[in-house]
């Protein structure tokens, strides 16, 4: 496993992280019942194999199965807290001070930890009224107080893509990280043709960059299967992950996985550094 520095946090993080949405959400990305003993065993085995390979970044959220993903991660990591960087979130609709505190306290219990390494506002586009709650109605201040109290270590937010609201949050300079959807299909957060995008803006503020859906949540794979029947889907997966890991602005790419073998597959892609792409050259449109 290769490692990168998560912005100004200084944390050395595995460049591939384990995403927790597939753990807790019923039938997400395939048939799945997270409330069975078999499901917990599969999640625990996957997380333990990831730890063996050097993964150290684990992302979850209360919204992933009404807290179920956090519970499953908490069980799997209980004996390995010193080897794990744990990130979770507070969902939109719970961003006023009292609701934030209640959400964080519940996450601490489900994760079975004394402190959360990274707490994030969890949303997609950040409309003006949402940004107002964060910046002017005590949302961000409550995150900062929780940090001062030692209940969280770092502060971030998640975003589906570029928006005026996201740019406002970045411009405050008060966030340590941004988790954003960026992949081979959705490239505007890191625009290599124009050297622009919210990833560039966040990096300029010293923020760590975490990716959600680097594998397109299966959309690109379905497109390839429909266009090229019989295509090697593991080869498609290698392309997708290698693409985002070739971006030097990226610190962690989160991938959902429910079987230990996928931890091995993704780890091998991380270690295949000779396959990295020159994204600037790839996007260059003029003859040389």
C-alpha positions, 0 to 999 in steps of 0.5 A, a space after each residue: 500500500 502506498 501512502 500520502 499526506 492528508 493535507 495540513 492534518 499531517 496524517 499519513 494515510 493509505 491512498 486507498 481507503 475503505 468506504 463504509 456505505 456498502 457495509 450498512 445500506 441494505 442492498 446497496 451495490 448488490 443484494 445485502 442484508 447488513 443486519 445478519 451475523 454473516 454480514 458482520 463476519 464479512 465486514 470484519 474479515 474485510 477490514 482485518 485483511 485491509 489492515 494487514 495490507 496497510 490500509 489505515 483510512 476507514 470512512 463511514 456515516 450515520 446515514 449508511 443504514 441508520 447507523 449500521 455501518 458505524 456499528 459494523 466498523 466499530 466492532 471490526 476496529 475495536 481491537 485495532 484503534 491505534 492502526 485506524 484513522 476513522 472518519 464519519 459525518 453529520 447528515 444535513 438536517 442535523 447541522 444546528 448545534 444541539 443536533 450536531 452534538 447528539 449526532 457525534 455522541 451517537 457516532 462515538 458510541 456506535 464506533 466504540 471510540 473516545 474520539 473521531 479522527 475526522 468529522 464531516 458535514 455530509 451533503 452534496 451541493 450546499 445550497 445557500 441556506 445550508 451554507 448559512 446554517 454551517 457558517 452563520 448558525 453555529 454549525 462550524 463553530 460546534 464542530 470547532 468546539 468539539 475539536 477543542 474538547 477532544 471529541 474530534 480531531 479534524 473537520 471537513 465536508 463532503 460534496 458531490 461536485 462543484 457549487 458556489 456553496 462548496 467554494 464558500 466553504 473552501 474559502 473560509 480556510 477553516 476546514 481540514 479536508 474535502 471529500 468529493 465525487 471525482 472519477 473518470 466520468 466526473 472530472 470537473 472537480 480536478 480539471 486538467 485542461 484548465 488547471 482549475 476546480 474545487 480540488 485545486 482550490 481546496 489544495 491551495 488552502 492546505 486541505 486534504 482531498 478524499 474521493 468518494 465514488 472513484 469507481 463511479 459506483 458501477 456506472 462506468 462498468 455498466 457502460 462498458 459492459 453494454 458497449 463491449 459485452 464480455 469486457 474484463 471488468 477487473 481491468 476496467 476497475 484497474 483503469 478507474 482506480 489508477 486514473 484517480 491515483 494518478 492525480 497528485 492532488 488526491 490523498 485518499 480514494 475510498 472504495 467500498 468492499 465486502 470481501 477480503 479479496 477486494 482489499 487485495 485487488 485494490 492494494 495491488 493497484 496502489 502498489 503498481 506505481 509504474 502504471 500511473 498516468 501523466 494526466 496533464 499530458 493525457 489532456 493536452 490537445 495540441 500536436 507537439 
